[in-house]
Amino acid sequence: MYQPASFREDDLEAQIALVRANPLGMLISQGEQGLVADPLPFLIDADEQGNLCLRAHLSRANRHWQGLQAVRECLVVFQGVDGYISPGWYETKRQTGKAVPTWNYSLVQLYGVPTVTEDAGWLRRQLAGLTALQEGRQPEPWGIDDAPAHYIAAQIKGIVGIEIAVTRREGKWKMSQNRSPDDVDGVIAGLRAGNADQQRLADEVERRRG
């Protein structure tokens, strides 16, 4: 990934936070059929040494899991907050006219070695963990034990688990850090006048300024 120094983010906690807030990652691998990509919700864990592990599952009917057994490395991309930046928001545009549109975004790329598992116990723990992460936001959280045991067992037979030991990680927060303070003020004001997604992007530009 192209990484200007002003946008680079190597902080482990910041990367983990982005993944947990945006768990739908794009799993990409290179196999006999060429490049394959699938969006999957992931769980991420870190040990005391800062080593990361990703866990997900996919349908048994999806042939991607078979190809993963033969690859030496795969990539998972997690996209955070993003949005269009108008040149009309820049003070530079008013002063010189020398401004063009751009796009602000945040993302994390995690590379690693995939391991495929069909262990029913592992898969049940994966489903329970993923469910707890999302259902914790609900007023009446659903739990895996709320469904009939035989139904869950049948569902587990239809999926395959993936565990990825992360060997390389990259974070990038392109949040107008390369612009002048006046231009950043303009970007924040422009975004604040927009929708909820733009408001969140304005918050991130504010956090990253300077």
Solvent accessible surface area in square Angstrom, and as a share of the most:
residue,aa,sasa,rsa
1,M,76,0.34
2,Y,171,0.65
3,Q,33,0.15
4,P,33,0.21
5,A,95,0.73
6,S,57,0.37
7,F,12,0.05
8,R,115,0.42
9,E,25,0.11
10,D,75,0.39
11,D,74,0.38
12,L,34,0.17
13,E,116,0.52
14,A,23,0.18
15,Q,2,0.01
16,I,8,0.04
17,A,59,0.46
18,L,14,0.07
19,V,1,0.00
20,R,116,0.42
21,A,71,0.55
22,N,48,0.25
23,P,21,0.13
24,L,111,0.55
25,G,1,0.01
26,M,76,0.34
27,L,0,0.00
28,I,44,0.22
29,S,7,0.05
30,Q,110,0.49
31,G,27,0.26
32,E,187,0.84
33,Q,124,0.55
34,G,22,0.21
35,L,133,0.66
36,V,43,0.25
37,A,56,0.44
38,D,27,0.14
39,P,73,0.46
40,L,15,0.08
41,P,48,0.30
42,F,2,0.01
43,L,19,0.10
44,I,7,0.04
45,D,60,0.31
46,A,45,0.35
47,D,71,0.37
48,E,170,0.76
49,Q,139,0.62
50,G,23,0.22
51,N,89,0.46
52,L,9,0.04
53,C,35,0.21
54,L,0,0.00
55,R,49,0.18
56,A,0,0.00
57,H,34,0.15
58,L,6,0.03
59,S,56,0.36
60,R,91,0.33
61,A,92,0.71
62,N,43,0.22
63,R,163,0.60
64,H,9,0.04
65,W,25,0.09
66,Q,91,0.40
67,G,31,0.30
68,L,1,0.01
69,Q,115,0.51
70,A,90,0.70
71,V,25,0.14
72,R,219,0.80
73,E,78,0.35
74,C,4,0.03
75,L,34,0.17
76,V,0,0.00
77,V,31,0.18
78,F,0,0.00
79,Q,80,0.35
80,G,9,0.09
81,V,40,0.23
82,D,55,0.28
83,G,11,0.10
84,Y,103,0.39
85,I,0,0.00
86,S,26,0.17
87,P,26,0.16
88,G,35,0.34
89,W,56,0.20
90,Y,3,0.01
91,E,48,0.22
92,T,37,0.21
93,K,93,0.40
94,R,149,0.54
95,Q,127,0.56
96,T,82,0.48
97,G,49,0.47
98,K,164,0.69
99,A,22,0.17
100,V,110,0.63
101,P,74,0.47
102,T,45,0.26
103,W,125,0.44
104,N,1,0.00
105,Y,48,0.18
106,S,1,0.01
107,L,21,0.11
108,V,0,0.00
109,Q,26,0.12
110,L,1,0.00
111,Y,28,0.11
112,G,0,0.00
113,V,72,0.42
114,P,12,0.08
115,T,82,0.47
116,V,30,0.17
117,T,28,0.16
118,E,96,0.43
119,D,79,0.41
120,A,60,0.47
121,G,33,0.32
122,W,35,0.12
123,L,1,0.01
124,R,89,0.32
125,R,151,0.55
126,Q,0,0.00
127,L,30,0.15
128,A,38,0.29
129,G,28,0.27
130,L,19,0.09
131,T,28,0.16
132,A,67,0.52
133,L,57,0.29
134,Q,62,0.28
135,E,42,0.19
136,G,57,0.55
137,R,154,0.56
138,Q,89,0.40
139,P,129,0.81
140,E,152,0.68
141,P,80,0.51
142,W,108,0.38
143,G,28,0.27
144,I,19,0.10
145,D,111,0.58
146,D,95,0.49
147,A,18,0.14
148,P,75,0.47
149,A,84,0.65
150,H,142,0.63
151,Y,109,0.42
152,I,12,0.06
153,A,48,0.37
154,A,59,0.46
155,Q,87,0.38
156,I,13,0.07
157,K,151,0.64
158,G,35,0.33
159,I,25,0.13
160,V,0,0.00
161,G,0,0.00
162,I,0,0.00
163,E,61,0.27
164,I,0,0.00
165,A,57,0.44
166,V,24,0.14
167,T,92,0.54
168,R,116,0.42
169,R,82,0.30
170,E,23,0.10
171,G,0,0.00
172,K,9,0.04
173,W,13,0.04
174,K,35,0.15
175,M,0,0.00
176,S,5,0.03
177,Q,44,0.20
178,N,99,0.51
179,R,71,0.26
180,S,50,0.32
181,P,97,0.61
182,D,82,0.42
183,D,1,0.01
184,V,8,0.04
185,D,70,0.37
186,G,12,0.12
187,V,0,0.00
188,I,16,0.08
189,A,64,0.50
190,G,13,0.13
191,L,0,0.00
192,R,94,0.34
193,A,91,0.71
194,G,31,0.29
195,N,91,0.47
196,A,64,0.50
197,D,77,0.40
198,Q,52,0.23
199,Q,62,0.28
200,R,130,0.48
201,L,1,0.00
202,A,0,0.00
203,D,51,0.27
204,E,18,0.08
205,V,0,0.00
206,E,75,0.33
207,R,164,0.60
208,R,58,0.21
209,R,81,0.29
210,G,121,1.16
